[in-house]
């Protein structure tokens, strides 16, 4: 990989940020350029845009995970959500909000680096833990998956390698990979109408502020 | 390449009671047994009630019979039907409503015809064959039916009797007295039978309800006890692992970058993570706690185990939890012995809402190690006995999937 990938990390655990810096230090091609405790703090610093932002799922400043993802996407970063525990409700919300991937903090360095590289090149990072959350999604509004997609998702969620998943589902390696990406895309698409609606509300509010005193715009 | 482990005859386990409990009277069964007792008693009464008439006729009552052929037909019909009725009731251990309805019809018709078969002045005497069986019918109706239906049938029988004997009533006062006496007996026996049998049925229902309540209370207590036991076990495990590790680190003197320290911290973190499911309630879920503990104990042998649980039913039977846990531990032992890998994934999910009738719990134990060719190697002793054997004992199934270089997945499903 020729280009250097810049990453930022937002986590309210200082010790963890320090550890991450030490961890990623020796890794070639990845540079941690900024750390912050909250999304506000990160955005206020007016950062040189990082390629990938590692975002802690549950920040203690009371912000909503999905809204955090949306704000970071607005500045053009790809968002990789990380957390200690896969809290299904919020993980699903961040994926629907457009996060590129999700990993738990117990992953080893190679797994984290490979997820970062994947996300930086515009790909998605479907970790086994994300696959597990998606495969056990029982909400009525969950995106509809084909039988093959469900099978690939379930096998991959059990911790099998993508290669083993493809064999067990009886599809080619590339197809299994494509299925996982398609599933992830379905979730992102399912979240889009909500996102657009939120955007509109936001836009309208900004418009009102600009037209302060002239009455609501229509 | 897949291999389905041969299972013994599967089927969900049934609670096994000590032999004497099965034979002892089960209070929950009381209404059925009481009903059978009432039905049996009345059936015997009915058979007994067809005996007096031929005896009376033999002893001289035939002098009161005007049309012997009609009296014979009436008695024959009523006797035949009474035997059929008693057979039905004995076989069903209850009185079917339709049989009761026919019975009332037969008894009423026979009352009319038997009265007409006698000389008018003798219709209220023993020459009338239909009176005794009709009393049995009234008693049966009072026992089988609720108040209004049994009162109506009693009234119908009294009317039928009256219309059979009405020609004689103008002839003598004794006929009047006999008629009133017979009707009083007919209705009186029915009232007593109704009161007794309904009282018995109420008692039986109350005793069954009490037994149900007791059983529910026992089940509640058992589930509370098992939750308490699970909590105690978890506290002990947390004490021996996470708390000890943190205390040792806080005391200082340990190098946190020492691989052994890091390995232990990672194992503890994996244990905590395993206790929390990504979906559904995880507090006090026994299977989930057991799986997390199994993962933690395997970590001591150098295997990192990632446990993911979702929607596990909280009320799996104790032997099932134990069987699944043991089979899972054995599968992880196989990972350590054969896979050459250092990580394993355990996932446990509850019933799939889209396939009702499927397993209530499905576990997978997956590694990314060297795998094997199931067609060439076949199941080892550990797989055959410790995994498949345990699963079939609890009515579940085990299934292995592997391929050289692609790791191995063991899937455990309960019930099969």
Interface residues (C-beta under 8 A of the other chain):
Chain A: X84 X85 X86 X87 X88 X91 X104 X106 X128 X129 X132 X133 X136 X137 X138 X155 X157 X158 X159 X160 X161 X163 X164 X167 X168
Chain B: X266 X269 X270 X273 X276 X278 X279 X306 X308 X310 X311 X344 X345 X347 X349 X353 X364 X366 X367 X368 X371 X401 X403 X406 X407 X409
